[in-house]
Amino acid sequence: MLPPVKPMLAKAVTKVPTAEGMFYEPKWDGFRCIVFRDGDEVELGSRNERPLTRYFPEVVAAVKAALPERCVVDGEIVVPRGDRLHFEALLQRIHPAASRITLLAEQTPASFVAFDLLAVGDESLLEVPFAERQARLREVVTGTDSVHVTAITQDADTAQRWFQEFEGAGLDGVVAKPAELLYGPDQRLMTKVKHTRTADCVVAGFRWHKSGPVVGSLLLGLYDATGDLQHIGVAASFPMARRAELVEELAPYREEALDGHPWQDWANAQTVNGDNGEEHRMPGAQSRWNAGKDLSWVPLRPDLVVEIKYDQLEGRRLRHTGQFLRWRPDREPRSCTYDQLEVPVRYDLAEVLAG
């Protein structure tokens, strides 16, 4: 089995499934990675088939010490920091400069969490049921401080407890796999349950869509304790017809929008350090994933409020793109603060990694 191999995917469901024979695992919040090892040769494959090998030299070294001489293992690259996973620190690891990669490998070392065995020696396990694959995974992987085998259970009540508790350690849900499941690359054969919440946010700008002069995404903000409007993320995924309608709807709010705008100094901003050493992406910052991507933005007077659906926070920002639900003309923008957001109860990441 040679790289690249596309990972098996999951379809979203609203509650933990309870079918007989189901296996449950925590849903790790990191970079999906299929590790290919042949002796001293290691390749870290990603979901988009772009190798992650050069960005995580410490993971390459770690899997040599923990995985069989010849194997293919599916899992997740994560960055533990304190008692939780830190996705923003993981994002920083994607950097073009070799010297920066070396420095970050020492400052924010990553770990690998294994959750499926696709091949070992000369044997492909793609056609082997998951129940056997996960058992053999535990037989061949040597756990270390940097390589872990995911926790697993067949008890639905335990899975439900994990869903509630593990979010406090930076995980974002539960994955369910039938015992008889064969491995299907690029197929949505597993199921995942993720947290869903709503929030009322200020719309303070938008970005154009890559296809033309229609709205691509709305820039969202919340007021912090000092009264500053902080950029927390975006809402997108509109039908194309709706994107065109939004251009006209937002036009009145573009007039003199930059005069006194709370983000007027961010027009050319890059990443800046925030509280507690965290880093925050500003609306005009360069994309880490695509250096050629246009992230310029159009300011709007911060008078509009929108209700969005989201799954979780990463620091003070949305972890993923928010989903537009409705306009909230009954809400005052100044009432949109961080106080409305649910903060998960803290949970010790070490206990999760211990399985």
C-alpha positions in Angstrom: 0.0 0.0 0.0 1.7 3.2 -1.2 0.8 6.9 -0.6 -1.4 8.7 -1.2 -4.4 7.0 0.3 -7.5 9.1 1.1 -8.8 8.5 4.6 -12.3 7.1 5.3 -14.7 9.9 6.3 -17.7 10.3 8.6 -21.2 11.6 8.0 -22.7 13.9 10.7 -25.6 12.7 12.9 -27.4 14.5 15.7 -27.1 11.9 18.5 -24.9 9.0 19.5 -26.1 5.9 17.5 -26.9 2.9 19.7 -26.8 0.0 17.2 -25.6 -3.4 18.6 -21.9 -4.0 18.0 -21.0 -0.4 17.6 -17.6 0.9 18.6 -17.2 4.5 19.9 -14.1 6.7 19.9 -13.4 10.4 20.9 -13.3 12.7 17.9 -9.8 14.2 17.9 -9.5 17.8 16.9 -6.3 18.0 14.8 -5.0 17.2 11.3 -6.1 13.9 9.9 -3.0 11.9 9.0 -2.3 8.5 7.5 1.2 7.4 8.4 3.2 5.2 5.9 6.3 3.6 7.4 8.8 1.4 5.6 11.8 1.0 7.8 13.4 4.5 8.1 11.2 5.9 5.5 8.1 7.7 6.9 5.5 9.7 5.0 2.7 11.6 6.8 -0.2 11.8 4.4 -3.0 14.3 4.8 -6.7 14.3 3.9 -6.0 16.5 0.8 -3.1 14.2 -0.1 -0.5 16.9 0.5 2.3 15.4 2.7 2.6 16.8 6.2 6.0 15.1 6.7 8.2 18.2 6.5 6.1 20.2 9.0 6.3 17.6 11.8 9.8 16.1 12.1 9.2 15.2 15.7 6.2 13.1 14.7 8.3 11.3 12.1 10.8 10.4 14.8 8.1 9.4 17.3 6.3 6.9 14.9 9.6 5.2 14.1 9.9 4.3 17.8 6.2 3.3 18.2 4.9 1.7 15.0 5.9 -1.5 13.3 8.7 -1.5 10.7 6.3 -1.7 7.8 2.7 -0.4 8.3 0.0 2.1 7.4 -1.8 3.7 10.3 -4.7 6.1 10.2 -4.9 8.8 12.9 -4.7 12.4 13.9 -1.8 14.8 14.5 -2.6 17.0 17.6 -0.8 19.6 19.7 -1.4 19.1 23.5 -0.9 22.2 25.6 -1.5 21.9 29.3 -4.7 20.0 29.9 -6.3 20.4 26.4 -5.6 20.2 22.7 -4.6 23.5 21.1 -5.7 23.8 17.4 -4.3 27.3 16.9 -0.9 26.1 17.9 -1.3 23.3 15.4 -2.1 25.8 12.6 1.1 27.6 13.3 3.1 24.5 12.4 2.2 24.9 8.7 5.1 27.3 7.8 7.3 27.5 4.7 10.6 28.3 6.5 12.6 25.2 7.6 14.1 27.2 10.5 10.7 28.1 11.8 9.5 24.4 11.5 12.5 23.3 13.6 11.8 26.0 16.3 8.1 25.1 16.5 8.8 21.4 16.7 10.7 22.2 19.9 8.3 24.8 21.3 4.9 23.2 20.4 5.7 19.5 19.8 2.9 17.5 18.2 1.7 14.0 19.0 0.1 11.3 16.9 -3.1 9.5 18.0 -3.7 6.2 16.1 -7.2 4.9 15.5 -7.1 2.5 12.6 -4.6 0.0 11.1 -4.7 -0.2 7.3 -1.7 -2.5 6.6 1.1 -4.3 8.5 4.0 -6.1 6.8 2.8 -7.4 3.5 -0.9 -7.6 4.6 -3.5 -5.1 3.6 -6.4 -4.8 6.2 -8.8 -2.7 4.1 -11.1 -5.7 3.7 -10.8 -6.7 7.4 -13.7 -5.8 9.7 -13.0 -2.8 12.0 -13.4 -5.0 15.2 -10.3 -7.0 14.1 -8.4 -3.9 12.8 -8.7 -2.0 16.1 -7.7 -5.1 18.1 -4.6 -5.6 16.0 -3.8 -1.9 16.2 -3.4 -2.2 19.9 -1.2 -5.2 19.5 1.3 -3.6 17.2 1.5 0.0 18.4 3.8 0.9 21.3 2.4 3.8 23.3 4.8 6.6 24.1 4.6 10.2 25.3 4.1 11.3 21.7 2.2 8.3 20.1 -1.1 7.2 21.5 -3.8 4.7 20.6 -7.2 6.3 20.9 -9.6 5.3 23.7 -12.5 3.0 22.5 -15.6 1.6 24.0 -18.7 -0.4 22.9 -20.8 1.1 25.7 -23.2 3.8 24.4 -23.5 5.4 27.8 -19.8 5.8 28.1 -19.7 7.3 24.6 -22.4 9.8 25.7 -20.3 10.7 28.7 -17.3 11.2 26.6 -19.3 13.5 24.3 -20.1 15.7 27.3 -16.9 15.6 29.2 -14.1 15.4 26.6 -14.9 18.7 25.0 -13.3 20.4 28.0 -10.0 18.8 26.9 -10.3 20.2 23.4 -12.0 17.3 21.6 -15.0 18.0 19.5 -17.3 15.0 19.6 -17.6 11.2 19.2 -17.1 8.9 16.2 -19.1 5.7 15.8 -18.0 2.7 13.7 -19.8 -0.6 13.2 -17.8 -3.7 14.2 -18.1 -5.2 10.7 -17.0 -1.9 8.9 -14.5 -2.3 6.1 -12.1 0.5 5.4 -13.4 2.6 2.5 -11.0 5.4 1.4 -12.8 8.7 0.7 -16.2 7.2 1.6 -18.4 8.5 4.4 -19.0 5.2 6.2 -18.5 6.2 9.8 -20.8 8.6 11.8 -19.8 11.5 13.9 -21.7 13.5 16.6 -20.5 17.1 17.2 -21.6 19.9 19.5 -24.0 22.4 18.1 -24.7 25.8 19.7 -26.1 29.2 18.6 -24.9 32.8 19.2 -25.9 36.3 18.2 -23.1 38.1 16.5 -22.4 41.5 15.0 -21.8 41.6 11.2 -19.0 44.1 10.7 -17.8 43.2 7.2 -17.8 40.6 4.4 -15.5 39.0 1.9 -16.3 38.6 -1.8 -16.8 35.1 -3.2 -14.0 33.7 -5.4 -16.5 33.2 -8.3 -17.4 36.9 -8.7 -19.1 40.0 -7.2 -21.3 38.2 -4.7 -20.9 37.8 -1.0 -18.6 35.0 0.1 -18.8 35.2 3.9 -19.9 37.5 6.6 -17.3 38.7 9.1 -18.6 38.2 12.7 -17.7 40.0 15.9 -18.4 39.9 19.6 -17.8 42.6 22.2 -15.3 41.7 24.9 -15.2 42.9 28.5 -13.4 46.1 27.6 -16.0 47.0 25.0 -13.9 46.2 21.9 -15.4 44.3 19.0 -13.3 41.2 18.4 -13.3 39.3 15.1 -14.4 35.8 16.0 -14.9 34.1 12.6 -17.2 34.0 9.6 -20.6 32.7 8.5 -20.8 31.3 5.0 -22.2 28.4 3.0 -25.0 30.5 1.3 -26.7 29.3 -1.9 -25.4 31.3 -4.9 -28.7 33.2 -5.4 -28.6 34.2 -1.7 -25.0 35.5 -2.1 -26.2 37.9 -4.8 -29.1 39.1 -2.7 -26.8 39.9 0.2 -24.8 42.3 -2.0 -28.0 44.5 -2.3 -29.1 44.0 1.3 -25.7 45.0 2.7 -25.1 48.0 0.4 -26.6 50.6 2.8 -24.2 49.5 5.5 -21.2 50.0 3.3 -21.7 53.8 3.2 -18.9 55.5 5.2 -18.5 52.2 7.0 -14.7 52.6 7.7 -15.2 55.9 9.5 -14.9 55.0 13.2 -15.0 51.3 12.3 -13.7 49.2 15.2 -11.5 47.3 12.7 -10.2 50.2 10.7 -6.6 49.5 11.7 -6.8 45.9 10.5 -7.1 46.6 6.8 -3.5 45.4 6.4 -3.1 43.5 9.7 -1.2 40.3 10.1 -1.4 37.8 13.0 -1.0 39.5 16.3 -0.4 38.1 19.8 -3.3 38.3 22.2 -3.8 37.6 25.8 -1.9 34.7 27.4 0.3 34.3 24.3 -2.6 33.3 22.1 -2.6 34.3 18.4 -5.6 35.6 16.7 -6.4 36.0 13.0 -7.6 39.4 11.8 -9.9 39.9 8.9 -7.1 41.0 6.6 -4.5 38.4 7.6 -2.9 36.0 5.1 -4.3 32.5 4.8 -2.1 29.8 6.3 -3.5 27.3 3.9 -3.3 29.2 0.7 -0.8 32.1 0.4 -2.6 33.2 -2.8 -6.1 33.4 -1.3 -7.6 36.8 -1.2 -8.7 37.6 2.4 -9.3 41.3 1.9 -12.6 42.4 3.3 -15.3 45.0 2.8 -16.2 46.9 6.0 -19.8 47.3 7.1 -21.2 49.6 9.8 -21.5 47.3 12.8 -25.3 47.7 13.1 -26.5 44.3 12.0 -26.9 41.3 14.2 -27.1 37.7 13.0 -27.9 34.4 14.7 -25.5 31.7 13.8 -25.0 28.0 14.6 -21.5 26.9 15.6 -19.8 23.8 17.1 -17.0 25.0 19.4 -14.5 27.8 20.2 -10.8 27.8 19.8 -9.6 30.4 22.3 -11.8 33.4 21.5 -12.7 32.4 17.9 -15.0 30.0 16.2 -13.2 26.7 15.5 -15.1 26.2 12.2 -17.2 28.4 9.9 -20.5 29.4 11.5 -23.9 28.7 9.8 -26.2 31.6 9.1 -29.6 31.0 10.8 -31.5 34.4 10.6 -31.1 38.1 11.1 -31.9 39.5 14.5 -33.2 43.1 14.1 -34.5 42.8 17.7 -31.0 42.7 19.1 -28.7 45.6 19.8 -25.2 45.0 18.5 -23.7 46.1 21.9 -25.6 43.2 23.5 -23.6 40.7 21.5 -20.9 39.7 24.0 -18.8 36.7 24.9 -21.0 36.2 28.0 -23.6 34.4 25.9 -21.2 31.6 24.8 -21.2 28.3 26.6 -17.7 27.4 28.0 -17.1 23.6 28.3 -16.1 22.2 31.7 -12.3 21.7 31.8 -11.2 18.1 31.5 -7.7 16.7 31.8 -6.3 15.8 28.4 -3.9 13.3 29.9 -6.8 11.1 31.0 -8.1 11.0 27.5 -4.7 10.2 26.0 -4.3 7.4 28.5 -7.3 5.7 26.9 
